[in-house]
């Protein structure tokens, strides 16, 4: 049930016995300025009379407790005729466990979520740890004089990283389409095994050409891993539960930076053993560790909540009886589909056809999120990528350099968890995302205006760079918005890839912008552009920091613009119900829907050609919002 329904005039809610329970009328509370745009809601119930069960969502705060201690949770399945329009497809893997009338206790659901956190989310975090271990150990390799050992310079490194991001980017969508066909539980372990082989082969790099080749192959094998895992997690978690799990997912990403710093501290000391440099040992050992995790993952990952029983070697770690009872499987499937019926529009081994792919690509309501993904991390990426090189140039030793990156990683984790939690607490996403740019702008200004030489300059620049690297990381919030706004499995599959592709493109842009003399190896825009952090600009990179400041200002406008777009879009009536009045009175859309009779709502759902997030009965999460009426006040 939406918050606006909860706050409206007194309404009757039927319990499971058919008796009417009066919900007290409450006056709309005053909202602080950071509540601009109103709260977020999901599927709107067709009928204001919603079903009551003992099931309780631990994440949906809009649920209303009746006098009997039960929890009211509206869904599209509350009306039998409307429910028929949202039934799972025939081959949906959880169809046999779906029961719209199922009941369970709050404690049962909490216990089940804890089990999922340990058995699904934790392994996903470990797999991301493996990804970042092989993707990010290039920073530790640089601190061990890898470039000088290979007779390469900073520009060669930039080109190699651009090649990596290009191959990573172009592999995203094909990888996701393969994953949708064969299942993430099969494809993810195979990906990990393949990139671990390439990672180990990096120990044999002899120069610029082999560096470029291994970077290309590594990106090709790793591309698509992140959206694959996001799609996989969406099979098990509700929309409002996903951001926190994704926050832990990216926490493992930064935890890798901390752990790998300690690993590198020891492994790099092997320089000279076996006639190899320390960075060669680093690639070999950490690549082997990833390969082991990949193989174990194939024996472990279940295809879905209802498919945890082992079949032969596949799923050997799960056992023949599986993890869950029949009742627990009913809870998992039913709570997921009550939250988002669109998750049952395809089964987990169903390929996305070219037609479905095209439908997802042209979903313009997802484009603002993609546009943000293209640039929002750029102001922070070059300082992060070059932190080890910057520390080396400032006079720190190899081993001190690797230890000095740990504080920024710890700050990064704290900020990631805090801002993700806050976004759910205040029910805002884009406005919370703004703080990533608000944080970095004064720090970039400080780097730009500080004199070249002054007392304790080394430590001051280190502190500022560490604060930039430990910025508010709102990536988990944006990934969750992409998943929640999708409305269908095919849009969620494609949308997750497209958003991640824009993020990878931002990594390319962060090292390449407008070049008078572009590298002949890189002829694809925006690769034919000047590197933001150039060889001649080091170690302070003042010119590059000016570019980053401009991009941060641009991103500030993007977050505001996206919020405004969804605010405006929510104000408009969907499916031929557009009026000028809706632009002036944003709450009009909700009033129109709520004023429609049950028969009118059902007629719309039965006859509309709108699909997924275009259906009128659905408010697109984060900011295709239902807007309550409230007065403004400044926050004290």
Secondary structure, DSSP 8 states (H G I E B T S, - for coil): --HHHHHSS-EEEE-TTS-EEEE-------EEGGGTT-----B--SSSS--EES---SS-TT-EE-TTS-EE---GGGSHHHHHHT---TT-TTGGG--TT----HHHHHHHHHHHIIIIIHHHHHHHHHHHHHHHTHHHHHHTTHHHHTT--HHHHHHHHHHHHHHHHHHHHHHHHHHHHH-HHHHHHHHHHHHHHHHHHGGG--SHHHHHHHHHHHHHHHTTHHHHHHHHHHTTS-HHHHHHHHHHHHHHHHHHHHHHHHHHHHHGGGTTGGG--HHHHHHHHHHHHHHHHHHHHHHH--SSTT--S-BTTBTGGG-TT-S--HHHHHHHHHHHHHH-GGGGSS-TT----HHHHHHHHT-GGGHHHHHHHHHTTHHHHHHHHTHHHHHHHTT--HHHHHHHTHHHHHHHHHHHHHHHHHHHHTT-SHHHHTHHHHHHHHHHHHHHHS-SS-TTHHHHHHHHHHHHHT----HHHHHHHHHHHH-SHHHHHHHHHHHHHHHHHHHHHHH----TT--TT--STTSSS--SS-GGGTTT-HHHHHHHHHHHHHHHHHHHHHHHHHHHHHHS-SSS---HHHHH-TTHHHHHHHHS-HHHHHHHHHH----GGG-TTB--TTTS-------EE---
